[in-house]
Structure formats: C-alpha cells, structure tokens
C-alpha cells in the first residue's frame, strides 16, 4: 500500500443510545439517553480525551413515522436535543474537539442560521462546523406551512435553495474583517467602520441585506460539511464542502466517490486536499473475532421484524413493503424517491447481490446504510487502513453501535492499533480550531484579498 504522509481524521457521530436500531434495547444501554445531558457530556469528554477530531450531530425537524404501527418501537433515537443547543452545552465542557451540527436549508432562514453558528463558533473558540442538509424527510414539510403548503419540495428545487442559502450565509460570515475592532477608549472609537461589509444579496430565494451582528471567529468561519451523494449533492459538495460525510459499502465505491468529488473540485479551482472525505463506519470489536461476531449477533437478535421493515421502507423514501414476504427479494422497479436518492440507490445495489428483504434490513440495522465492520482489532484496522491508504477516505466518522460499550470498545481496542500503525498521531491531534485539526486553510476575508490585488497593481 502507498504510504500517505498525513494521518487519518476521526469523528464521533453522537446518537442517543447508539447507531444500531435495537441499541436502546441492549442490556448495557440507558434507554432514555437521548434526553440526558449528562450522557452526552460523558461521551464528549471521552472522545476528546481519546483524541477524536470532531463530534457530529445529525438532526430531523419532524417525528418520523408517527402514523406507522411500529412508531412506539422506533421512536427512541428521535427523542433527543436540538443539535446547536446541545453543542452549546458541550462547548462548555470541552476545549479542543470539533463540534459539527446539522441544520437544514429547507426549513431555516440564512440570517438566523448564520448568526447561530457564528455565535457558537465564537463561544467554542473556533471549533464549529455546519453540516448543510436539504431535509429529505417528507414529514418535515408538514411542520412548516410555507410556500409548499405542507408538501415537500422536489429534490432539485431543494438543492437550488441550498446553493443560494449557502451563498448568503457565506456572505454574512464575512460581514466583518478580522481586525475590525479598535477598542480605542481614548478616542471613543469602538471599531473601524470601513471594515464592515453588508451582504446585499438579491436572489431567487432570498433577499438579505446584512451585516451579521456577530464578529468573525478564531477560525475565520465555521467549517462547511456536506453529506449528499446524489448528482446534485456531489455538485454542491465539490463546490462548497470542506468535509464530506459519505456512506459506502465497499472500497471500490468509496474510491470512485473520492476521486469524482475531488476531481470536480479541482475543475472548479479548488484544492482537492482542502476537502476531507469521511465515510461512516459502525464497528463491532472484541479481543477475538468470535467475540466480536457474538456482540453483533446479540443486537441483531433484538431487531423486531416490523422495526426492520420500517427501517428499510424509510430509507427507500417511504415505499410500502408490507405486502411483500420478508424472505423474498426486494423489487428492483421501485418508484424513484423524492427523499435521499443516494441511499435508495445503495440499497438497490445491495438487493441486486441477492439479499432478501429480511437480510437487507438486518444489513442496514447497524448503521442505516453506512459500512459495518465486525472483527478483532487487527481485522478491523486492516480494513480501515485499506480504505485510507487506497484513497477511499481521509478518515472516518465512527458510529458506535451502542453507548457506552461501542465507544469504549473503540477507544480500548481500535485506537491503540491505529496508533501502533501510525495511522493516527500517537500523542493525539494538534490544533486549537477545527480547521487546524482537519488540516484546512484559514479563509482570508474577500476584502483582504481585493486590497492585496490592488496593492500589487
């Protein structure tokens, strides 16, 4: 394998009791962990002490499946705190680890969202990232009675709004130059007014004047994260993302995605190394392979068939599968989804391998379409190393199947092996800001660049 000069990045994906769909039923889990602040504080402190680069929170602005007969069995992971609120609390009990929150462009306004992230970035000392999403859940639209009267916007329309939304937020984050403050008590002048910039945005979706009433942060602006893998999602990521959370089942697909996004970014004039691609992975590990497989099977045995079918249906965009035999095949002629197109395609690829509906939902039970690894520390790290050194990943977003056991196993068993092989720093990562930890450049203010050009002329 080709030796990469940099080390891989590690993110921790926080999710209530864990990422396996039956995690809340496990004997070692606290079933109501999603509404326990002390639970998340403990996980954040463990992750920071272990040397994780980031914490990540997903989000949904609806209670999914509320009308489904399985609702009372699947609600546990959805009852949790709003991400920015929770990360604000975690910012006060950590000092180094990055804090990445998901926020939707479909059901937010650019000024409010820009202000919230800029504020948290200041509070945390420059450790914040924004995972930009377009809300693929059709139930979310019913909570916002705006222009679509409770109907979800089309996939392409959501991405059109998202592109402009990001443009507005980016302008607002540049409302102030780095050295705006003067704080001259003798003259009574607080700031240099010439270094204030309004957005003055007039577009198809938004009219925003600005400026933002929050100053620039120690890292310039929050890191922009993206997770879409559809054609629209890849295009947006290549143009704007600085980190990408990906979902792949094999190295070949991971390498193809990695190469495609970074090549597209280069065509747009961006440096490929300024985009970090971090596939999600759930890991079941133990000192021996047999013990690891026993852990995995223990949770698989807790998956109720109706819950598994509901999971599969939801990931396919709400397709009704109730009339199909569980041990029969998934039809390949499913209707196109207006939800996550890339996740539907991933499932159809798995089905084409000959998996039954039951086998499909069990394959997805651990991580909802992300990669699942089961094995001894050496077996697991062999696979992680192959993806990293084979340019399928710049690091990984770790999805522990259960909390606290899954995270504790990773820290005690996988992390030492990663360090032994030199895949992560032996003394932990360096850098005060999230950009520094991820190896991303500081974003110079556009006005500074313009003045530099004028001076050169």
N, C-alpha and C positions, 0 to 999 in steps of 0.2 A: 504494500500500500504506500501511496505517496504521503510523505510526512508534511502536514500543514504547519506553518510557522506559528499561527495563533492557536489559542486553546478554545474549547467549545464553551458556549454560554448555557447557563441553566436557569430556567424559570420554573416557578411552582404555581400551578393552577389550583387556586383555592375553590373548594366546592363542598359546603356543608359537611356531610359525613364521609364523603369520598366520591369517586367517579363511577364506581360500579353501580349499576341501577339498584342492586339489592344491598348496598353498603349500610343503609340505615338499619337493616335487619340483623346485621352481624353482631355477634355477642360482645365484641370489643368496642362497638361504636356507641356514641351518645346520640340517640335518635333525634333529639331536637337541637343538635349542634348549630344548625343554621341560624338560630336566633339567640345564640350565646356568644357575646362579645369575647368573653374570656377564652373561648375555644379558638377564635381567630387570632387573638393576641398570642396564645401559646404557639400556634403554628408559625406565625410571622417571626417570632423570636427564634424558634428552632431553625427556620430556613435561613435567617440572617447569620446566625452563629455557624451554620454548616457551610456557608459560602455561596448560597444561591444568589444569582444576579437580580432576579425580579420575582415579585408576587403578581399574580394576574387574577382578575375577577371578571367573569362573564356577566351577562345581565339579560333580563327579559322584562318587558313592560306589560306583561299580562300573566294571568294564572292559566297555564296551558291545560287543555283537556278537561275543563271544568264540567262539561256535559257528558264526558265519557264514563262508562260504567266502572272503569278502573281508577277513576280520579282519586278515591280515598287511599289507593295503594301506591300512587306515583307522585303525590304532591310533595313529599319530604324535601327533595333538593331545591324546590322552587320557593320555599319559605325561608328567605334569607334577607339580609340587609341590602339597601341600595349601595352600589359599589363606591361611589365617591364619598358617601357618608362613612362607610366602613373604612376606606383607606385613609380618610382624615384622622380617624381614631388610631389606626395602625401607624400613621406617620409619627405620632407622639410617643410610641413605644419602640420604634426602630430608628436607626440613624444612617444606615448605609444601603440597605436593599431597595431596589427599584419598586415602584408602585404603579401598576398598569390597570386602568379601569375601562370597561366597555361603556360606550354611550352611543345611542342611536341618532343618526342624522334624519331619520324618517319622522321622529316624534320629539324633536328638540328644536330650539332656536339657536342660531350661531352665537349671538352675543352672550346669552346666558351660559351656554356650554363653554365658550372660550374663557369667560370670567371664572367659572368654577374650576376648570383645570389650571388656569394661570394662578389662581389663589392657592390651590393645593401644591402646585409646584414651588411657590414661594415658601409655604409653610414647611414643606419637606426638605428644603434646601436643594431643589433641582433634581428630584428623584422620580418624576411623574411621567407616565406615558398614556396616550389616548388610543384605545382600540376602537377604530372607526367601523361601525356596522350600519347596515341599512334595514335591520329588522325584518327577518324572513318569516316571522310568525304571523299568520293571518288573524289570530285572535287579538293581537296588539292593536290592530286598526280599529277594533270595536271600542277601545278605550279613549280614542281621540276623534271627536266628532268634527273634524275639519273638512277639507276640500273633498275627501273621498267618501264622506257620509258612512263611515264605518267599513268601507271596502279597502282592502289592501291595494296599494299602488302596484303597477306592473313592475317586473324585475328591472327592466331597462330604465323606467322612469325613476325608480328608487336610486339607481346609480347616477343618473343625471343630477338629481338633487344632491346626492352625496358629494359629487365632484365640486359643485358650486359651494356647498356647505363648507367643505374643507378650505376652499379658496378664501371664503370670508373669514373663517377662524384664523387662518394663517395671517391674513392682513391685520386682524385685531391683535394677534400676539406680537405684531411689530408696531404697535401703537407708540411705543416709547423706545428710544435708543438706550444703549447700555449705560451711558454716562449722563443721563438726563438730569439727575438730581444734583443740585448745587449746595443746598442746605446752608446758605450764607446768612448767618444770623445778623451780622453787622449791616449788610445791605438790605436785609429783609427779603431776599430773592430765594425762593424755595427750589425752583428748577429752571432749566434752560428751555424756554418755550419753543425755540427753533428746532428742538429735537422731539417734538410731539407730532404724530402723524395720524390723520384720520383715515379710515378705510375707504369711505366714499364709494361703496360698492353698489352698482346698479346692474342687476342680472335678471335672469328668467325667473328664479325662485325667490330671491332675496334683494331687499333694498336696505342697506345698513350703512349708517354714517360713521359711527365710532367717535372718538377713540375708546379703547378699553380702559376702565378705571383700575387696572392692576399693572404694575410695572413688570418689566422683563425679569425672568428668573435667573439663578446662577448658571443654568444650562441653556440660556437663550430662549428656548421654548420647549414645551413638552415633546417627548418622542412620539412620532406618529406610527401607530401599529395598525395592521390590516389583516383580515383573515379570509377574505373571499377568494375562491379558486375557480369561479366561473370565468368566462371570457371577459365579462365586464369587471369582475373582481380583480383579475390579473392585471388588466389595463390600469385600473386605479392604483393597485399596489406598485406597479412598475413606475408610475408617475409620481407617487407621493409617499409610499411607505418607507419607514426606516427599519422596521421589524415586521415579519410576517409569521403568523401562526398558521401552520399548514396541517392537513390531515392526509396521510398516505398509508397504504398497507404494505408496500414493498419498495425496495431500494430503486428499482427501475423507474417507477412513477415519481418517486421523490427526486431523483436526478433530473428527470425530464422537466418537472416543475421548477426546480432550482435553476437549471440552465435557461429555461424560457423567460422567467421573470428577470433574471439578471441581464440577459441579452437585450430584452426590451428596455430595461432601464438604461443600458449603455447607449442604445439608439436615441434615447431621449436626452442624452448628455449627462446622465448621472453616473457616478462611480459604483460599479456593482458591489464593491466591498462595503459600501455605505447602506446596504440592505442586509439585515440579518434574518435568515430563514430558519425558523424554529418549529419543526414538526412536533405534534403532541404525541406522547407515549405513556401508556399505563404499564407499570411494571409489577409483576408478582415475583418476589425473590425470597430465597431462604438459603441456608448453607449448602443444601444439596438440591439438585433438580427435582427429585421426587417430592421433597418437602414443598418446593415452590408450586408444583402442579397440584399438590393436595390443597394448598391455600386457595388456588384459583378455583378448583372444583368445589370447595366449600361454599364460595359465593355463588357459583353457577347453580348450585342446587337450591338456592334461595330465590331464583328467578321464577315468579309465578307466570304461567303461560300467557295469561291475559295481559300482564305487565309487559312481557317481552313483545307480544304482538302490538301493543300500544306504542312501544318504543319504535319498532320498525315502521309502523304506519306514520308516526310523526316525522321521522327522519326522511320519509319518502314524500313529505308535503301534505300529509293528511289523507292519503289513499286508503280506502276501506278494504281491509284484508279479512274481515270477519267471516266471510263465506268460503274462504279457502282452507284446505286441510293443512295443518301445521307441518306435516311431514311430506308435503308436496312441494313442487317448485314455485318460485315467485314468477308471475307472468312477466315477460320481457316487454310487453306492449302497454306499460303503464302510462297514464296521461302525464304530459310534461307538467312540472311543478312551477308555481309562482313563488315558491319558498327558496330553499337552498339547492340550486341546480347541481353544484359540485358534489354535495353529499348524496343526492339521488343517484348521480352517475356512479359514484363509488360503490354504492350498494348494488346497483345493477351489474357492475363488474364482478362483485363477489358472487352474486347469484349465477352468473354465467359460468362460474367454476363448478357448478353442480350442487351448491348448498341448498338445502331445503329451507322453508320459512323458519322452522324451529332452529336450525343450525345458524341461519342468518341472525336472528335476534340474539342468540347466545354469543355469536362472534362480536356483536355490537354492544353487548351488555356491559362490558368493562369500560368502554371509552367513547361510545356513540359514533364510531367510525374512525377514531384515531387508532394508531398502532398499539397492539398489545403484545408484551413480551413476558414469557414465563420461563424461569430457569434460575440456575445458580448465578452468583455474581459474575463469574468468568464468562458464562454463556451470554448473559445479558450485555455485558460491556463489549464482548466481541461484536455484537450486532450494532450497538451504538457507535463503536469505533468505525465499523464498516460504512455506516451512513455518513459519518463526519468526514472521514478521510476519502470517501468516494464522492464527495461533493453532492450529497443529497441533503445536507443540513449544516448550519453554522452552530448548532446547539439544539437543545430540546426543551420543550415545555412539558414538565413532568406532571402527570395526572395520577396521583396515588389512588389506588382502588378503594382504600379505606383510610380513615383517620381515627386515631393517630398511627395505627400499625403500619400502613403503607408508606407513610413518610419516614417513620422511624427505621423501617427496613432499608429504605433507600439511603438514608444517612449512615446507617451502621454497616451496610454491606456493599452497596454500589459505589458510593462516593470514595471510599478508600481505594477501590480498584481503579477508578477513574484517575485518582491522584497518582497511584503507583505507575500507571502507564503514561503519565504526563499529559493527559487529556484535559485536565483542569489544574489550575495553579495549586501547588502543594500548600501554600500559605493563604489561600483564598484570594478572591479577586481584589483589584485595586480600583481606585476612582471614587470621588465623592458624589458625582452626579450620575444619573442613569446613562447619559451619553458617554461619559468616561468609562463606565463599566462595560458598555456594549461596544466600545471602540468606534463611536460615531463622532463626527466632527461638530464643533460648536458652530451654530448657524449665525453667520455675520448678518447684522442688520442691513437691509437693502440700501438704506441711505448712506451707510458707511461705504458700501461698495461703489455707489454712484459718485460719492465725493472722491474716492480713490481714483476712479477713471478720469474725473475732471482734473485732478491734480497732476495725473500722469500726462494728460494732454497739454 
